[in-house]
Amino acid sequence: MPVFNRRVLTTAAFAALIMLPFAEVAAQAFPDKPLRLILPFPPGGPSDIQGRALADQLSKQLNVNVLPDNRPGAGGNFGLEIASQSPADGYHIVLSSPSVAISPSLYKSLNYNAERDLTPVARMTSIENVMVVHPSVPARSIREFVTLARNHRGEINFGSGGAGTTNHLANEMFQHYAKIKMLHVPYKGATRAALALIGGEVDEVVVSVPSVMPYIKSGRVRPIAVLSRERVPQLPQVPTAIESGYKDFTISIWYGIFAPAGTPQNVLARLNQEITTALKSPELSGRLSTLGIQPWPGTQQELATLVSSEKVRFAELIRIAGIKKR
C-alpha cells in the first residue's frame, strides 16, 4: 500500500478513536436542553391532560424542561405531521392516540408516512371505553340492546366523535359482531356526542370511562357494557362485552410516544427508560389512575407491534363499514 494511503487511513482511524469518547459523552449528556412534546389534540382532553402530566414528571427526572406543545387538527394528523418533519435529535417527541394506526386507512392521502417518518419510543397508557345508553332506552344489558336493535332495525341510532374515530369504529365493530344495523350520527368530538346522548338526541354512544363517569353517577346515562378484557375498577358492576358473549368486542384508547425517524437508538433507549420510570412513579401513576387513565408502559418493540396489529384491525373495520377515505 502506498505510504500516502497508509497515512490517510492511520489519520482517519486515529480521528475515529478520538471521537469515540466524545460520542459517549454526548450520549450521556442527553438531554442538555428543553424537550418539545407535541400534543396533537386541543387542551383539556385526555391527550392533553396526560401529556402535560408526563411532561411535568419528565422535567423533574431529566432536570430540563419538557415543554407541551398543542398542535391540534385533522384528527391528530397535523401534530404527527409536524413531528415527522422535526429534527431527529431526541428533543422532539409526539404523543399519539390510535389515530396513527387508523389514519392510513381512513385518509386518501397524508402529508407523512408513519412507518417511514416516525419511530416508536414507548407505549404509554390506555383508557377503557364503555357503551352507554340514554335512560329512556329500554335495555339494561348489551344483549337486551341487541334484541332491541334487531326488533327496530335501522331505527336505533348512535353518536360518535366523527367518521373514523375510535368510538365510531367501536360501534361499527359492534354492528358487525351482533349482526344489527343502526344509524350513525357523527358529531365534532366524542364530548359533543356524549352531550347529545344526555340530551336525548341519540340512543347510544361508546365513550371513555373517565369522561362519562359523572353522568353515570347522576343517572343521566346508563352503562350496559365495558369494552375491555376485564371489568374496570370504576364500574365493577358493569360486565364486559366479552362476558355478554361478544368475545372479540374490545376496543381501548391507547397512547404512545413517537419520535422522528432517524433519532439515534441510544437516545430512543434513554427516552424509553425515562418514560417508563415516569409512568411507574407513584406521583404520575397515581395522578393518571385517579383520572381513569391506566399507565401501560412498554418497549419500543411493544409499541411497534401494537401499532402494526391495530393498523390491520382498523383497516378491516373501515373496509367493512364502507367508510370513504377523505
N, C-alpha and C positions, 0 to 999 in steps of 0.2 A: 504493500500500500504506500502511495506517495507520502512524503513527510508532511506536506501541506494538509492532506486529508486526515492524517492521524492527529494533527494539531487541532483541526476543526472539531473532530469527534471528541477529543480529550476536553477541549474547551466547553463543548456542549454538555458532555457528561458532568463536568465539574459544576457548571451552572445549574444543572438539574438537581445535583446533590445539595447545592447551596439553597435552592428554592424549597426543598422538601420541608425543612423546619418552619419556613415562613408559611407554607400551606397548612401545616399542622397548627401553628399558632392562630392563623386566620380562622380555621375551623373551630378552635377552642374559644376564640373571641366572639363568635356569633352568639347573640346579636350585640352590636355595639351602637345601635341607633334605633329609633322607633320603628315598629312594625305597623303595617296597614292591614286591617281586617275588613275586607269588603263584605257588606251585608246586602244581598240582592233584593230585599223587601223593605217596605216602609217601616218607620219607627212604630213601636207599640205591639207588634205581632210576636209570635213565638221565636221567629228567626232573629229578630232584633233583640229581644229580651235575653235569650241565651247567648247570643253573640257578644253583647255588652258584658254579661256576667263572665264569660270566658276571657274577654279582654282584660277585665279587672284582675282576675286571678293570674293570668299570664304576666301582666305588668309587675305584679308582686314577685313572681318566681324569677323573671328574667332581669329585673332591675332596669328595664327600659319600658317606655310607654308602648302599649299596643292600642292603636287608635281605630275605633269602629268608624266605618265609612259607609253610610247607607246609599246604595245606588239601585233603587227600585225601577221596575219597568220590564215589559214583555215577559211577564210570568217568571221573573227571576233571571231571565237570559241576558238582560243588559249588564247586570253585575258580573255574571260569568264571562261575558264578552270582554269587559274591562280587565278582569283578572287574567284572561288568556293573553292579553296584549301587554301585560305589565312585565317589568324586568324579572327574570328568573333568578333572583338572588336570595330568596327566603324572606325578604322583607315585605312581600306582597302575597297575602293568602286570602281565600274566599270561603265563606260558609255556604253550603248548598243544601237544599231540600231534594226530594226525589225529582225535581224539575230537570236535573242534569241527566236523568235516565229517561224521562218522559219526552222531553223536547225533541230529540232526534226523530221520533216517530210522529210527533204532533205537528211540527212546523215544516213547511215545504223547504225552507232554507234558513240557515242560521249564519251569523257572522263569525262563528267559531265552531271548531270541532272538538268536542270534549275529550275524545280518545287521543287526539293528536296534540291539542293545545293545553290540556290540563293534566296534572298528575295527582293521584291521591296522596294525602298527608296522614289523615287519621279519621277513623269513624268516630262519631261524637255522641249523639243522643237519639232517642226515639220518643215519639208521643203517640199514645194509643187513640184510636178512633172509637166512637160509639154511634150506633144508629138510634136516633130519637124521632118520636112522632108527636104530633100535636095532641093534646089531651082529648080532643073530640074524635080522634081516630079510634074505633073500637077494636084495638089489638094491643095485647099486653105481652106478647112474645113474638119472635120473628116468624114462628110457624103460623100464628094467628094472622100476622100481617100478610104472609104469602097467600093464605086462604082468601083473605080479603081482596088482595090484588087479582087473584085468579077469578073471583066472582065479579069483579068490577074491572075487567081487562081494559087498560088504556085510560081509565078514569082516575086512578090514583096517581098523584104527582110527587116529585121530589125536587128539592132545591140543591144547588151546588154553587161553588165559587167560580164557575165558568167552565167551558168545554176543556177537557183535558186535565183538570185539577184532580188531585187525589180523591176528593170527596165525590166528584163526578164519576171517576173511573171505578170507585168502590161500588156505586150503585149500578154501573154497567156490569160489573162482575157479579153482583147480586142477582140482577135480572137473568144473566146467563146461567148461573148455577140453579136458580129457583124456577127457571122457565116461566117467567112472568114478564109483563110489559107495562111500563109506567111512563108517564110524561115527564120530560126533563125541563126544569125551569132554571135557567142559569142566572146568576147574579154577579155583581162585581165584588167578588171575595166571599170567603166562607162565613165571615162575620155577618155580612148582609143576608146571606142565605139563612143563617140561624135566626136572625131577627124576623125574617119573612115567615119562618116556621112559627115563631112565638105569636106573630100577628095573624096566623091562620091562613096565610097566602098559599102555603104548600102543606102537604101531609107529612112529609118525612125528609130528614136530612142526615147525612153522615158527617160528623164534625169531631174535632179533637175533644177529648175528655175535659182538659182544663178549661177550655173556652166556654163549655156549656154547663159546667157543674153548678153555678149559681142558679140557673134556670131549672135544672133538675131538682135541686133542693127546694125551690119555691113552688114546684109543681106546674110550672108553665110549659114544660115539655116532659115526655115520658121516655125513658130509655128502654129499648127492647133487646139489645144485644151489643156486646163489645166485640170489636173486630180484631182481637189479639188472640194469641195462642193460649193464654191463661187469663183468668179474671184479673181485673185491675183493682188495686187497693182502694181507690176512691169509690168504686162501685162494686163492692164484694157480692151484693145480692143479684147483680145482673149477669146472666150467663153469657158465654161466648157464642158466636155463631157456630163454632165447631161443636159445642155441646148440643146445639139445636139441630145438628145433622148436616151442616154445611162445612165439611172438613177442610176445604181449600179457601174458604171465605175469610181471609185475613188480609188486612192492609193497615200498615202503620205509616206515620210520617217520620222518616229518619233524616238525620243531618250528618254531614261530613265536611271536613276541611280539605280544600284543594289548593294547589299552587301552580303557577305557570310551568308548563313542560320545560325541561332543561334545568330546573332547580337542582343544585348538587345533592347527591344522595346523602352525604354526611349532614347536610343542613336539614333535609327532609327527616332524617332519623332523629335529629335533635328536636325538631318541632313536634314530631310524633311523641317523643318521650315527655316533653313538657306538657303537651295537651293531655296525654294520658294521666300524668301526675296531677294536673289541674282537676280533671274530671273525677279522680279518686279522692281528692281532698275533701275533708268534712265540710269546709266552707262552701265550695261550689256545688258538690253533690247534694248537700242539704238544701241549698238555695234553689237548685233546679227541681229536686224532688217535691218540694213544697208547692211548686207551680205545676206539678203533674208532668214534668219533663224528666225522663229517665236517663241518667248517664249511661252510655253504651260505648265505652272506649274500645278501639280496635286498631289493628295494624294497618299499614298501607295496603297490604295484600287483601286483608279482610274487607276494606272499603272498596277496593277494585273489584273483588268478587261480588259484593253486594250490588254495585252499580251494573255490572255485567248481567247478573241474573234478573234484576229489576227491569233493565232495558228490554230484555226478551219478553218478560211477562207483560209489561205495559204496551209493548208493540202489538202483542196479540190482542189485548183488550181493545186498543184503539181500532184495530182491524175489525174485530167482531162488532164493535159499536158503530162502525162506519163513520167515525169522526173524521171530517175532512181536514187535511193538512192546510195550514194557513201560510 
